[in-house]
Amino acid sequence: FFVYDSLFALVGAVARDTRQAQVIATPFISIFMLFNGFVVSKADSPEALHWIFSISPNAYAMQAIVVKMAESFPFEGPMMLSKFGYEFSDDARGLEVMLLMIAVFRVGQQFGLRFLNHLQR
């Protein structure tokens, strides 16, 4: 939630109007939704696209949900994790990435408001 809130605040700060904001936000949303680990799994994607999973907040959320559910299924769980390419120990890394994204988006929002929209106190 906070990553997307920060992303949309950044987009709102740099866009001139709502139409431009929608055009700017659509590629980010599409890529994050597509590369969430379920629609396109890390195991099935080309090696050149694996970096997208590292920056997708949806991928970290989906992985956390599936890993937690896999613990309840001792036989099917590990098979499902390997099929989708999920790992057990990525929760801390996901949190770090998302906190970094929030910070970068918020700083970008401030620059957008200050220098692109010339917002003054």
N, C-alpha and C positions, 0 to 999 in steps of 0.2 A: 504494500500500500504506500509506504513512505517513498519508495523509489519512484513509483509512478506519479505520486504527488509532486515530487521534486522535478521529475521530467516535464510534467505538464506546466509547472510553474516556470521552468526555463523556456519552454516553447511559447507560453503566453507572454513572457518578457521580451522575446526576440521578434515575435510576429507583429506585423502591422495591424492585422485584423483577424477575425475568426476564421475566415477562409484560408488565409495563409497559415494559421496555426494548425488547421486540420491537415494541410498538405505537408507541413513539417513533421507532425507527430505520426502520421500514418506509417512511414517506413519503419520507425522504431517499434511501434506496436506490432506491426506485421511480423517483423523478424523475431521479436521476443516471443510472440505467440506461436509462431511456426517452429522455432527451435526451443521448445520447452521440454524436450526429452520424451514426449509421448507422441506428438504428431510426427516429428522427425527425431529419431533416437540418435544418441551419440554413437552407438554401436553401428548403426546403418548409414550414417552420414559419411561423406568423403573426409579424409584427413585434413584437407585444406579448410574445412568449415568447423572444425572442433573448437576453435577459439570463440565462436559465437556462443557456445554453451557456457563458456567461462564468464561471459558478461550478461547472460540472460537471467533476470531475477525469476522468471517463470520456471526456468530449468532447475534452479536451486529449490524453489518451492515444491515442484513436482517430485524432485528427487527425495526431499525430506519426507513427503507424504508416502511415497512408494516404499522407501526403506523402512519406515515405521510400520507400514502394513505388512511388509515381508517378514518381519520378526514373528508375526502371528502364524505364519505358514512355513514350517521348517523344511518341507520338501519342495514346494512350489516357489517359495520366496527367493532363494538363491538363484534359481533358474530364471525367474523374471528379472532379477537385478542384472544378471549377466546379459540377458537378451536386450535390455534397454541401455546397458552400459552405465548403470548407476553404481556409485561407490558409497561405502558406509561412512567414511570419515570426511565428507565434504561440507558438513554443517558449519564448522567454524570458518572455513574458507568462504563459503557463501555469505555468511554474515559480514565478513571483512569486505568482500566485493560490494555488497549492497550498501554498506555504510560509506565506502569510498565513493560510490556512484551518487549517493544522496549529497555528500559534501561537494562533489564536483558540479552537480546540477544546481545546487543552491548558490554556489559561487558564480556559475554561469548566469543564473537568474539575476544576481545583483549587477553583473557587468552589462547584461542585456538591458536592464531597466535604466542603468546610469548612462550608458554610451549609445545604445541604439534607440531608445525611446526618450532619452534626455529627461528622465524623471528627476525632479529636484525636490528638496525638502520644503 
